[in-house]
Amino acid sequence: ELFPQVLNDVPIPAFCESGEYGIGDGKLYHTMLWMGPRNTVSSLHFDPLDNILMQMVGWKRVLLFPPDSQSDSTAEGNNDEGKNRHDSNQATWWHYAGAKGNQYNTSAIDIENPDHDQFPNFKNSAPTPYECILGPGDGLYIPKKWWHHVRSLEMSVSANVWWR
């Protein structure tokens, strides 16, 4: 959560607080400040709401995996092996969300060094990611339910804004 002392230093885009832009209802939901050293990682996951990642200090690499007809399941019905109980089509769980004790929106895969023996569907079925390098002053719109992995390339400060 953004501290009141910092809130005025983080510009909240107008479309996060107003429905007149047609990007959601314009209802600000949550803000978060992230600070960390080089190589801080946010593992592969998706957020249930649209959000903007705003980079303030340092550089980050973001890998975005677009949803598609075979990969937009959220794995809420997954068991510990990551196998979807509701759909026998293995491509629907390339992300292995919920496996190994993770939350339903978080993958068990280290996508920078994947174990293809343990997670073969990642190699065979994952969509091609988009790579984005964010520097100071950059912002990245991350649509809801898009899988993403974030690594800081140096000491970094950024903020997220989620809205409905």
Stockholm file with secondary structure:
# STOCKHOLM 1.0

chainA/1-164         ELFPQVLNDVPIPAFCESGEYGIGDGKLYHTMLWMGPRNTVSSLHFDPLDNILMQMVGWKRVLLFPPDSQSDSTAEGNNDEGKNRHDSNQATWWHYAGAKGNQYNTSAIDIENPDHDQFPNFKNSAPTPYECILGPGDGLYIPKKWWHHVRSLEMSVSANVWWR
#=GR chainA/1-164 SS CCCHHHHTTSCCCGGGTCGGGSSTTCCEEEEEEEEECTTCEEEEECCSSEEEEEEEESCEEEEEECCCTTTCCCCTTBCTTCCBSSCCCGGGGTTCBTGGGCCTTBBCCCTTSCCTTTCHHHHHHCCCCEEEEECTTCEEEECTTCEEEEEESSSEEEEEEEEC
#=GC SS_cons         CCCHHHHTTSCCCGGGTCGGGSSTTCCEEEEEEEEECTTCEEEEECCSSEEEEEEEESCEEEEEECCCTTTCCCCTTBCTTCCBSSCCCGGGGTTCBTGGGCCTTBBCCCTTSCCTTTCHHHHHHCCCCEEEEECTTCEEEECTTCEEEEEESSSEEEEEEEEC
//
